[in-house]
Amino acid sequence: MKPERSGPVHTRPLAQASTTAPCLVHESTGNGRVSYYHAVGIYACDHVAHHIHQQPGTGLFHRYFSSSRSLMGIVVSRNAVEYIIRVQRGISVENSWQIVRRYSDFDLLNNSLQIAGLSLPLPPKKLIGNMDREFIAERQKGLQNYLNVITTNHILSNCELVKKFLDPNNYSANYTEIALQQVSMFFRSEPKWEVVEPLKDIGWRIRKKYFLMKIKNQPKERLVLSWADLGPDKYLSDKDFQCLIKLLPSCLHPYIYRVTFATANESSTLLIRMFNEKGTLKDLIYKAKPKDPFLKKYCNPKKIQGLELQQIKTYGRQILEVLKFLHDKGFPYGHLHASNVMLDGDTCRLLDLENSLLGLPSFYRSYFSQFRKINTLESVDVHCFGHLLYEMTYGRPPDSVPVDSFPPAPSMAVVAVLESTLSCEACKNGMPTVSRLLQMPLFSDVLLTTSEKPQFKIPTKLKEALRIAKECIEKRLIEEQKQIHQHRRLTRAQSHHGSEEERKKRKILARKKSKRSALENSEEHSAKYSNSNNSAGSGASSPLTSPSSPTPPSTSGISALPPPPPPLPPPAAPLPPASTEAPAQLSPQAENGVSRGALLSSIQNFQKGTLRKAETCDHSAPKIG
């Protein structure tokens, strides 16, 4: 039981949390994929512990540590330190929540992930001095780095352990128990089947469980039962969905692993196939045992070695043939990867055709959802085939997608196919068709010998239902890709706008703009002043009157009194001494400026005492006889 915290906790949200950090379906990661969750923002908690006299808003408890993926707050009590992590699903800031974890929770998660055989960077334990401020701050950085590592690993980020750690509310159920309940209900009406043991965690899906089965009258024969619930891309009606699931045992093809029994209800499906001791194509590549957990088999293989060139050519041709068959039938797939290809001798057989009917997400969705040209299920299958071919060639998945350069391969024909499906140009411009891949030199000369005739009859009504469901799946994918693209553009723009170099450029441009604006305002003011002076001086198109000339008397009427004569202005200011050189000829605008200056100077320097008394002889007054 966790000890109680010994003081009040004051919680306030961060002003703004970074949303550019990649982690587990809608953010880009360093390996060229997008991930499902990420710890991007945290609530900072100001805690007043009795044994530490710390005021809210100061010191350690109000401090943020940023990294590429999260900001973390700390709550300290007498006996424990708790880390408050804000987790965000996808690109929407609204779809986020907070979780509280102690170091012991991280340690428990790390112990559970040891089955993967990876060396994860969990900060070490410390018994003495583990409550010091400096140590807590350093440990917090180490735990952040630990989260970054596990959430950018494609296999770890999709495992149930990590999802329960980051999203306990949505992954609290025991799916093995739920699957057992569904299977038990099924066996009430089908008593010939019997469960031998659960095959725990042999697959990567959390809501898909496997059980080893046997038939009661054939106790030595082993089968595998798979149970799965519905996914987000289930667009078929319940009736059409159940009819198509029950059609799967009738599908016969030399490169499709046959379904022995299939049934479905409104919420899940149950299929039974023969158990293959050799396992899948991925088991062959990684030299793994089929019954081992997924993390143990594929996270950290002991020996990395690709297949022989002839195996690559034969297996690749067989897989392309069955993809073409499904595309021609209008049956959506979209779930190609090495674990969905069963090996039967030297023949590859495709698994899990029911996944697309259930609407389950693809294993490689976090990769192709960031490329807007991969927007159909056919192009998704081709891109996924590129991943599978890379794994067959090099014995491991690509470090990042798109792939800039490919390591040496057994043949340049292999590299040509890889470039057409995984290169930057291919991801940007679009995938080739399956028919085009079959014509490439790597597969065109492969001879396939099989006597089994393909057979898969789908009624016309169900074909139409499949077509509509396929269009809905592709529409949702396109919308998701559009949102990711817009978010990445916005993120790049914000990052560029906030860079130091960009801020300097903006300052320089602001200064230049300010100087230009000031100069334009000055010129505009001068031009307006000059125009007003010209209009005032010209009057009725008459020449400018000299200040010393008297105003002529008015003759508008004999009864009007003449206006008094205007005062004489003071003598003009003395001119500067004449230059010995000829003066430069002034422009009309400059002459106007000089006249205006002289007039203003005369008005400002006017003195009444300098006027001389003048005697006038006015003869304009009327004479009375």
Secondary structure as GFF3:
##gff-version 3
##sequence-region A 1 625
A	DSSP	beta_strand	9	12	.	.	.	ID=ss1
A	DSSP	beta_strand	27	28	.	.	.	ID=ss2
A	DSSP	beta_strand	34	35	.	.	.	ID=ss3
A	DSSP	beta_strand	37	39	.	.	.	ID=ss4
A	DSSP	beta_strand	44	47	.	.	.	ID=ss5
A	DSSP	three_ten_helix	59	62	.	.	.	ID=ss6
A	DSSP	beta_strand	65	66	.	.	.	ID=ss7
A	DSSP	beta_strand	71	76	.	.	.	ID=ss8
A	DSSP	beta_strand	81	89	.	.	.	ID=ss9
A	DSSP	beta_strand	96	102	.	.	.	ID=ss10
A	DSSP	alpha_helix	103	112	.	.	.	ID=ss11
A	DSSP	three_ten_helix	113	116	.	.	.	ID=ss12
A	DSSP	alpha_helix	133	151	.	.	.	ID=ss13
A	DSSP	alpha_helix	154	157	.	.	.	ID=ss14
A	DSSP	alpha_helix	160	166	.	.	.	ID=ss15
A	DSSP	alpha_helix	175	189	.	.	.	ID=ss16
A	DSSP	beta_strand	193	199	.	.	.	ID=ss17
A	DSSP	beta_strand	208	215	.	.	.	ID=ss18
A	DSSP	beta_strand	218	229	.	.	.	ID=ss19
A	DSSP	alpha_helix	238	247	.	.	.	ID=ss20
A	DSSP	three_ten_helix	248	250	.	.	.	ID=ss21
A	DSSP	beta_strand	261	264	.	.	.	ID=ss22
A	DSSP	beta_strand	268	274	.	.	.	ID=ss23
A	DSSP	alpha_helix	281	286	.	.	.	ID=ss24
A	DSSP	alpha_helix	294	298	.	.	.	ID=ss25
A	DSSP	alpha_helix	309	329	.	.	.	ID=ss26
A	DSSP	three_ten_helix	338	340	.	.	.	ID=ss27
A	DSSP	beta_strand	341	344	.	.	.	ID=ss28
A	DSSP	beta_strand	347	350	.	.	.	ID=ss29
A	DSSP	alpha_helix	354	358	.	.	.	ID=ss30
A	DSSP	alpha_helix	365	368	.	.	.	ID=ss31
A	DSSP	alpha_helix	377	394	.	.	.	ID=ss32
A	DSSP	alpha_helix	412	422	.	.	.	ID=ss33
A	DSSP	alpha_helix	424	429	.	.	.	ID=ss34
A	DSSP	alpha_helix	434	438	.	.	.	ID=ss35
A	DSSP	alpha_helix	441	444	.	.	.	ID=ss36
A	DSSP	alpha_helix	460	497	.	.	.	ID=ss37
A	DSSP	alpha_helix	500	538	.	.	.	ID=ss38
A	DSSP	alpha_helix	588	604	.	.	.	ID=ss39
A	DSSP	three_ten_helix	608	610	.	.	.	ID=ss40
###
